[in-house]
């Protein structure tokens, strides 16, 4: 059911936070055996298909859903579902639709396995907000959540000075002059499953995500990050309708690409764009 993880992604430093989840989901074993999630427990254990159940997770108090998580993986229904129907399947039935052999959906399942609390609260907010009378049928906060879910990243660090350099688009100062400090005191995690898919299937140098800085120690566990984010998304502190996230060209993250070992990498202003000056206010007449 789940797609193979391309070597370019499986061996990439950006995939490191997800290797345990990929192993737990038994991606390679599923592909080899041909058994999808949903087979009997005896078949799953016989063929190494662990990770398809939802047991072993305590539901935090701030999550409304009464079902367990992570969700059960199911194939697409015969009738195509809209975006809200997709989210309702998660919230109401704890079902995650995965198209067979689809890398995008496979990465979504893997991110779900790694950050189940955050992913669940995002789905619950989608359902609670519902549709809106806008061009794409979504209220503004659903746009913010969708972009983060597809192409978001988090930077885990308590270094406000490094964050300020990022905010000012001082790429060389951040990634060259303060390279050792960034590598020691900051941790970048790609959250967007769409970006992870692109990194494996269609990588390109200009791939840019929108990043949130989390004021946490970089060695904090993924489970603690998940709980911290979920609680703050639930109460509107994170990913609010007016959330300001910072563009992050992933080419620049130290340790992710050999190209950025050379300081001249950051001279490419098509990728590492300078901060645009704020537009001057119109004069009062």
FENWO-V208020 format. One record per backbone hydrogen bond with DSSP energy under -1.0 kcal/mol. CO is the residue of the C=O (numbers start at 1). NH is the residue of the N-H. Records with the same first field share a line. If there is no record, write none. Layout:
CO: NH, NH
//
This chain:
1: 101
6: 9, 10
7: 11
9: 12
12: 15
13: 16
15: 18
16: 19
18: 22
19: 23
20: 24
21: 25
22: 27
26: 30
27: 31
28: 32
29: 33
30: 34
36: 39
40: 44
41: 45
42: 46
43: 47
44: 49
48: 50
60: 63
72: 96
74: 98
82: 86
83: 87
84: 88
85: 89
86: 90
87: 91
88: 92
89: 93, 95
94: 72
96: 74
99: 102
102: 106
103: 107
104: 108
105: 109
106: 110
107: 111
108: 112
109: 113
110: 114
111: 115
115: 119
116: 120
117: 121
118: 122
119: 123
120: 124
121: 125
122: 126
123: 127
124: 128
125: 129
126: 130
132: 134
137: 132
139: 143
140: 144
141: 145
142: 146
143: 147
144: 148
145: 149
146: 150
147: 151
148: 152
149: 193
150: 195
151: 210
152: 191, 192
153: 212
154: 189
155: 214
156: 187
158: 160
159: 163
160: 164
161: 165
162: 166
163: 167
164: 168
165: 170
166: 169
169: 171
170: 174
171: 175
172: 176, 177
173: 178
176: 179
178: 182
179: 183
180: 184
181: 185
182: 186
187: 156
189: 154
192: 196
193: 197
194: 198
195: 199
196: 200
197: 201
198: 202
204: 207
207: 250
209: 248
210: 153
211: 246
212: 155
214: 157, 216
217: 220
221: 225
222: 226
223: 227
224: 228
225: 229
226: 230
227: 231
228: 232
229: 233
230: 234
231: 235
232: 237, 238
233: 236
240: 243
246: 211
248: 209
249: 252
250: 253
253: 256
257: 260
258: 261
259: 262
262: 265
263: 266
264: 267
265: 268
267: 269
268: 271, 272
271: 273
//
